[in-house]
Amino acid sequence: MLSACPGSGKTRVIIAILLQLAERVEGSPRSIGCITYTNAAVDEIEDRVKQVGSNTLFERCEIATIHAFCLRFILRPYCWLAPELPPAFKILTSDMSLFGHLVQTVEDEIGRRIQRQTFDDYASIRMDVNGTPAGPGISVGIVSAANAMRFWELMRYRGFIDFSMILYHSLQILQNHPFVAEGLSSRFAWLLVDEFQDTTDVQVAILRELNQHFRCGFFLVGDENQSINGFAGARPDLGKAFAVDVQAEENMALSHNFRCATQIIQPAETLIPRHPPMRSAGNAENYSGSVAYHHVASAKEGIIRSFLPLLREQKIPLGRSAILAPWWRHLVPVARNLRNLGIPVFGPGARPYQRKRLFASLAEQLGASAESEGFMHLLSVEKAIFRLISEAMGQTRFDVFSYAGRCTALKLVYAAKQTADEHPNGMEWLEVSSASVGQILFHDEWIDMTTAQALQNSVQEMRADMTARNVDLDNLQVSDLGLFANPENAIKLITLHNSKGREFDAVAIIHANEGQIPHFAARTRDEFEEASRLFYVGITRAKKHLVVLSDQSDYRNAPSRYVAQSGLNQA
């Protein structure tokens, strides 16, 4: 088990070990599995393995998120062992319209009006190892266990399951049919598990089932000081207990940080000391960094008066900076204010239309493709097509990522470029592109004609959104749409949770107030410790410059306790 501090280059270590283990099984029927936390991490590891390894070694590696791993090797091939699953099930995500419809149905049945937090609460529920409803929506939200069970019942009736059901039913198959676990542990000589500190109770139970057959080794990589997903059932002690069970060596640690300047390391180490201590290394050791803390009237004022001048003074490109907040709602007014000032931003509130509009995601990718000379966005176009089909047709079409899907994606890109030449105005481009995209997808048999028409209707919804937000449609450019797919020149607005794994030359943390971090609902020691780790993660996203802002937007606001505990109030 390897403990890796922020910026320690653990991805490089994972790739080196992955290739070394793949060499051992080359020529055998066995494989090496690598389970990581996000699809972005999967893409990064795959790209790097392809760059430094041979094709034969890459073919011995199976790199996936835990959900994709369970789908590929347990749930889809053995779904017949779980009769409660709908046949040919599809995956429901919280940004699909059906999700909102199911929530509305459950709430209507109990005679309760939709509230501000309703959808977030339902999105946070999950099944624990016993299939019992759990998660923040249950523990501190408005969702009852009965509501959750009814929600899942309706979901299955419509032929869908969610991510928590993927894990729970995979675990049930492994527990009730040991031959599946035995076969899987025989297939993989080793399983590398990244971000192990955020492994949940169900995920650990799945790994335990595989370990029972003693045919598979485990290499665990993580950092308990960055365990921030307790809301999803993750606990650092779960990983420790599993490491003991598999008799893993626990004396390996990476303490050299190749990302952060010494000035950034200091508050992080003050907040959560490491053993051995974390220190700057490599180029980061020579960075000229800075740390500043301000208590301001509002987050918007703090960004304008403290963060933007820093970017100008240090000549930091906007695309290499980020604004982090405890909750996405904190970012929306900041994004709108910066957008009104003509400063490009990427994140919640940055879009002048609702992201859920059917054509929005694909339009953004095609807009970026139209503005770029090459085809660097082709895979992103394919992913957008996949999501569109899933949302509009309720179909999971993995063949989008085949040769046929690539041909369709190329057609769409060429059409987008031609349309941009003929219609440089962003609104006109949207209207013409929605029609041509619908025709191409219909002709290539990815969607039906009803969905093709829905694409054009969604553009009118986007127009209404932008009109309501006073967007100058006459001067809207195709590049404005592509910005959200290719945000290289925009300030990133990210929640602290979603910033994990990211790095920026300059970072501003806003709403560093008591009641926000830690959250006002925090009561237990574990919850306060997780909040401190979340603040730690935010600090260590900065490579060179960090600005932390608490605010007095509410008279009751006080600086977060972690400002003092990290020594930032002395900065």
N, C-alpha and C positions, 0 to 999 in steps of 0.2 A: 504494500500500500504506500503510495507516494503522496506526501503532503507538499503542495506547490503554492507558494505565495503569489500574489498578483504580479503579472508581468514577468514571471519566471521562465517563460518559454515552454510551458508544459505541452503545448500542441506539438512542438518540435520533438519533445521526448516521446510523446505518444506515437508519432509517425515513425521515429527511429525504432521503437520497440515493436510496432506493428509490422514493419518490414523485416526486422530480425526474426520475429516469430513466423512470418509468412515464408521465409527461406527454409525454416525447419520443416514445414509441412509441404513444401513444393514437391510435386511428384506423388503425393498421397491424396486420398479422397477427402481429407479433413481441411477445415478452414479456420481462419482467425476472425473473431467477431469484435467489432468496436462499437460500443453503445455510448452515444453522447446525448447532450440535453436538447439541442435545437437543430433545426434543419440547416441553419446557417453554419453551425459547427460541422455538420455532416459534409456540406459542400466544400468547406475549407479543407478538411482533412482529405477528402477525395481528391481535390485539386492538387494538394501538395504531394500525396502519394503518387499520383500520376506523373508529377514533375521529377521526382527523385527515384522512383522505382520502375521496374519493368512491367509490361502488360501481364506477364504470367504471375508476378507477385500480386499485382492489383486484383487479379481474378481470384486469388486465395483469400481476399479480405472482404468481409461483409460489414459495411459501415452504415449505421442507421440510428435513428432515435429509438428509445425503448418502445414507443408505440408502433413505429414502422417495423421494428424487429418482431414484436409479438404478432402483428398482422401477417407478416411475410412467412414466418416459420411456425406459428401456432394457430392463430384464429382462422385464417382463410383455408389452410389445408385441412384443418380438423374441426371446422365449424359444425360438422354433422354430429360431433360429440356433445354439442351444446344446443339441444332442441329449442331452448327458450330464445335463441337468437333468430331474428327474421332471416328468411332465405335471401341470398344475394344482398346482404345488408350494405348500407352506405354510411358514411361518416358524417355526423352533424357537427358543425362548428357554430360558435356563437354569433358569427357575422352573417350567417345565412338567414334568409327571411323566414324559413320554417321554424327556426329557433324562436324568433319573436312570436310567431303564431302559436306555438305550443305553450309558451309562457302565458300569453294572453288567454288561451283556453283554460289553463289551470286556474289562473286568477279569476276569470269569469265564473268558473264553477263554484268558487268559494265566496263570490260576491265582493271581491276586493279590487279596488282601483289600482291601476298600474302606478307605481311610485317612481321617484327619481332613481333609486338604487335597485329596483326590481330585477332588471335584466342582468346587472352585474352580480347580484346575489345568486340567480339561477346559474349563471356562467361559472360560478365558483364551487358549485356542489360536485361531489364525487362519491364513488363507492369505496368503502374501506375493504379490508381483507375479508370481512364477513358479508359484504354486499350491503352494508348499512349506510344510509346517507350520512355524509360528513362534509366538512369544508366550512369556510367562513359564512356562506349563505345560510348554513344551518346553525352554526354556533353563535354568530353575532348578527345574522341577517334576518330577513323576514320569511325565509323558506322553512317550512316544517318538514319533518320526515315524511309525513303523508303526502305533502305537496310534491316532494322530490320523487317519491315512488310513482305517483300519478304522472308526473312529467316524463319519467323514463318509460312508463307503460304506453303513453301516447306516442313517444318517440319510436318504440319498437313496432307499434301498430302501423306507423308510417314507413317502416322498413329501414329505420336508422338506428345507429348506436353512437354514443359519444366517446371521447378519449378515455374517460375513466372506466367505461364498460369494456373497452378493448383490454385493459389491464386485468380487470376483475375476471372476465370470462376466460382469458388466457390462463390465469392462475387456477381457475376451477378445472380447466381441461388438464393441466399438469398434475393437480392434486388427485383428481378422480381417475386419471388414465396414465399411470406411471410410464407406460411404454413411450409416450410422447416426449416426456422429459429425458428418458434414457436415450432415445434416438437423437434428440437435440444436443445433449451433452457429448454424444459420440461424434456428432458432426463437427463440433467446434473443439479444437485443441485448447484454445485460450479465448477468454472473453475479456477485453479491455473495457472498463467502465469509467467514462469521464464524468466530471462534476459529481463524484460519488457522494459528496456531502448533501446533495439535494435529492438523493434517492428516497422514495416514499416507502411506506409500510408495504404496499402491494408489490412494488418493484423489488424490494428486498425479499419478499416471500417467493417471488418468481425465481430469483437467483438461488434461493435456498433449495427449491425443488430441483434445479439443474445440478446443484452441488451434491445432492444426495447420492448421485451415481458415481462420483469420484472419477469421472473421465475428462473433466474440463478444468483447466486452471484459470485463475482470476488475477488480473492486474488492475488495481483500483487506484484512480487518480482523483484527488480533490483537495479541498481546503475548508476545514470546518469553520474557519473565520469568515468564510463567504457563504455560509449556509443561510439562505434568505427566503426559502420557499416553504416555510411552515404552513402557510395557507393551503398548500397542495398536499400536505401530509408528510413533508420532508422533516427529518430530525437528524442532527449529527450523530446521536447515540445509536441510531439504527445502523449506520455505516460501520461504526466502531464494533458493534456486536457481531456483524457479519464478518468483519475482518478477523475477529478472534475465532469465529467458527471455522473459517477456511485456513486458519493458522498462517495468516499473511504476515510478512515482515513489516513492522511499523516504524522502523528507524530511518526511513529514507525521507529526506526533505530537500526542497529547493527554496533557498532563502535569498537568492540574488534577484533583484528586481531590475530588469532591463528596460522598463517602461518609464518609471517615475523619477523625477529629479529628487535630490536629497530633501529639498524644502517640502515636497509632497509626502515623502516617506515619514517625516517627523510627526505630523498629526495622526497619521494612520497608526504608527507604532505606539504613540501616546495613548490612543483610544483602545487598541487591542495589541498588547505586546506579543511578539512571536518568540519562539525558542527553537533554533537560534534566531536572533533578531533579523528582520528584513533590512536590506540595505541596497542602495543604488549600485548598479554595475554596468559595465559596457559604456555605450555612448551616454546613457542616462546619468552616469556619474558626473559628467561634465556639463549637463544642462544648467543654464542659469534660470532658475525657477522662482516663483513667487506664490505666496499664500496670503489672502486677505479675507477678513470677515467684517460685514457691515450689518447693522440693524437699521432697516430703511422703512419708509412709509408704506411702500408696496413693492411687490416683486417686479412689476413693470418699471417702476422708477429706478430700482436697484440695477436692473439690467441696462437701462439707458445710461445711467450716470456712472456705473462702475465697470460693467462687463464689456460693453461696446467700446469705450475708450481704451480698455486694456488690449482688445483685439487690434485696434488701429495703432496703438503705441508699439506693440510687439510685432506688428505686420503679420498677424496670423490670419490666413484665409478663413472665411466664414465656414467653409466645409470641414475645417479641422477643429471646430469648436462645438460645444454642446451645452444645453441647459437641461439640468436634471431636476426632477421634482418627485415628492412622495407619491402623488396621484396624478393621473392624466388630466383631471379637471383643473389642476393648477396651471397646466401648460396652455390651455385653450386661450385664456385672455391675453397671455404673453404673446402667443403666436399671432393673434389677431392684431395686437398693437404693433408688433414688428412688421407684419405684412402691410399695415396701413402706412408705415414709415418707409415702405419700399425695400425692406430688408428681407431677402429670401429665407424662408424657414421650412423645415421639414419635420412633421410630427403632428400630434393632435391639435386641431384647430387651424392647421396651416392651409388645408384645402379650402377653397371657397365654395365647395359643394360637399355633399355627404358622401363619404367613402363607400357606403353601401350601395350606391347607384350601380345598376347592373353592368354598365359599360365602363365605369370609372377606372377600374384597375387595368383592364386591357387597353383602354385609351391612353393611360399614362405610359404604359410600356411601349406602345406604338408611337406615342409622341416623342419619347426618348430615342427610339429607333430612327424616326424620321429626321431627327436633328443630328444623329451620329453618322459618321462615314462608313463604319464597319457594321458588324453584326454581333456586337458584344452583348446585346440585350435579347438575343434569340431565345435562350433558355428561359429568361424571365417572361417572354411572350408566351412560350409554351405553358408555363406555370399559370399564367393569367387565363389562358384558354381552358386549362384544366379546372380552375376555380369557377369560371363562368359556367361551364357545362354542369358542374356539381351543383351550383346555386340555382340555375334556371331549369335544368332538366332532371335534377336529382339523381344523376348518374356519376359513377366513379370510373372515369375513362383513362386508365393508365396508358392506353395505347396512344394518347396524345404525345407521349415521350418516345414514340417509335418513329420509323422513317416517314410514315404517312403524316404523323403530327408535325414533324420537322418541315415537310413540304408545305403544309398548310400555314405554318408560322412564317415561312419565307414569303408566301403569297401575300400574307397580311402586311409584312414589313415593306415589301415592294409597293403595295397599294398605298400604304401610309406615306411613303416618301413621295410618290407621284401626287397624291392628294395635297400634301404640304406644299409642293411646287405650284399647284394650281389654285390652292386656297390657303394662303399664309395666315389668314385670320383664324384664331383658335376656335371660335364658335362655329364658323363655317366648316372648318376642318372636322370638328366633332360631328356635325350633322351629316356631312358627306361620308365620312369614315364609318359611322355607325351603319349606314346603308350598305356600303361595300363590304364591311366585315361580316354583316349578317348574310349577305349573298354568298361570300366565300365559304363561311362555316356551314351554311345550308347545303351548298353544292358539294362540299366534301363530306357531307353526312355526319357532321358533329352535332348540329342542332336542328330543330324543326322550324317551320316558317313562323310559328307563333313566337318563338324565342327571338328570331331574327327581327320581327317587328318590335318586340320588347326592348331591343337594343336602341332603336330609334326613339322609343318612348322615354327611355331612361335619359337620353340626351336632353329632352325637353325638361325633365325633372332637374337635371344639372343646371340648365339655363335658369330655371325658376330659383334654385338655390343661390346662384351667383347674383341674380337680379336682387334678391332679398338682402344680400350682403354688400350691395352697392359696388359690385365689380364692374369695371369699365370694359364691357364686352367688345366695344369697337377696337380696343387696343390689346385685347387678349391674344397672346401668341401661342403657337404650338409648343414652343420651348417652355412656356409657363406650365403646360400640362406635363411635359416630359420631366420637369423638375422633380416631381414626386416619385418618379421611377429612377432618376439619376441625380440624386441630391448632392452632388459633389461640391456645389457652390452655395450651399445653404446651411444655416445653423441647424443642428439637429436638436429636436426637443424630445426628450425621452424620460420615461419614469425611471426611478432608481432601480426597480426590479429589472426592467428591460435593458438597462445599461450594462448589465453583467456581460463580461467578455468583450466590451468595447473599450476604445482608448481614443483620446483627443488631446491636441496640444493645449487647449484651454477649456476648462469646465466651470460652469456656474451651477451651484446647488441653491435652489430657491425654496421658500417656505420651510426653512430649517427652524420650525417652531415646535414647542411642546404641543401635543395634541395632533400633530401631523407626523412627526418622527421623534419619539414613539407615538403611535396612534392613540387617540383618546380612549379607545376601547381596551387598550393593553392593561392587563391586570396581573399576569403571572411573571415570574422571573424569566421563564423561557421566552415570553413575548418581548420583554424589555431587552434581553440579550440578542434576540434576532434583530430588533430595531437598531441596536448598536452596530451589528454586522452589516446591516443595510447601509447605514451611514458610512461605514468603513469602505464598502464597495463603491459608493459614490465618490469618496475622496480619491481612491486609487484608480479612477478612470482618467484622471488628469496626468498628462505627461510632464508639463512644464508649469502651468499656471492654474491656480484654483481660487475661485471667488465663492464664498459662502454667504448667503443672505437670509437672515430672519427678517420678519416684517411686522409692522404695526397696523395692518389692514383691518384688524379687529382689536378693540381696546384690551381684550383679554390675552392677546398674544404675548408670549414670552419666548426667548430663545430656547431652542432644544437643549436638553441637558448634555447632549453629545458635543455641542459646541465647546462647552467648558471642559468636558472630559477628554477632548482631543487637543486642548490647548489653543484652539482657534481664537478664543476671545482675547488671547494675548498677542495675536498676529498683528 
